[in-house]
Amino acid sequence: MRPADLTRRKQAGLPITVLTAWDALSAAVVAGAGVDAVLVGDSLAMVVLGHATTLPVTLEEMLHHCRAAGRGLAAAAPQDPPLLICDLPFLSYQCGADAAVAAAGRVLKETPAVAVKLEGAEPETLAVIDRMVRSGIPVMGHLGLTPQSVHQLGYRRQAGDPVSQERLRRRALALQETGCFALVLEHVPAELATELSASLAVPVIGIGAGDGCDGQVRVTADLLGLTARQPPFSPPLLQGRSLAVDVLGRWVREQGPGTAGAKAVPAPATRPASPAAPHC
């Protein structure tokens, strides 16, 4: 799978599916599910590394996890692996075009990823994307709720009024014109996302943006119910955390009296949605 294949799926009216992965195991699982693309998202800062936001994860950590995910894809789908995309973490592309191209270039040189994703469409960001694309680096854009801007925007829904909606339309078009091969829209009104999916030539991948997008992306750990809290637009498909704790706790207890951890604390039966839950 290559970036151009996503455009062909859009043109053919075929839905695009994207899931996150953070190591060889999770990548093999989502590849086995038949997903079109795998995103090594900076959400791993929260899902895997235990941070409160995506901001602390470093480029070196993203490279490490992307290499692991690539090995999982190679093992699970050696003939036709999903498209592998890696998030550029905070401050890897905001400090000038030279540093940004160097960071993105490391992703393509040192991991099996064939594309990068970055957030925003400010003039500086557009200049960086233009430089990357002209350097041969495929770029996926990301608008709406952008977790790297959490201290400015929070985790609330974006583009809720006509002014901000028009701004998002202009930014989406700018990303397409600058050369992004696809665009993630996160936590924006469904009507706006549907409109942009119809008007843009590039695929629009939604998360919390309704069913009218060209495709959907989700944090895999959220869908599996492995995270302590899920965002309101990504309810778990099963209670994986509770199931795992229950099964492993049963094994611990079967080892007999006095086994370490025999009084393990059970997982909560339900986990309310939180605005601070991980995003892509």
Secondary structure, 3 states (H helix, E strand, C coil): CCHHHHHHHHHCCCCEEEEECCCHHHHHHHHHCCCCEEEECCCHHHHCCCCCCCCCCCHHHHHHHHHHHHHHHHHHCCCCCCEEEEECCCCCCCCCHHHHHHHHHHHHHHCCCCEEECCCCCHHHHHHHHHHHHCCCCEEEEEECCHHHHHHHCCCCCCCCHHHHHHHHHHHHHHHHHCCCEEEEECCCHHHHHHHHHHCCCCEEEECCCCCCCEEEECHHHHCCCCCCCCCCCCCCCCHHHHHHHHHHHHHHHCCCCCCCCCCCCCCCCCCCCCCCCCC
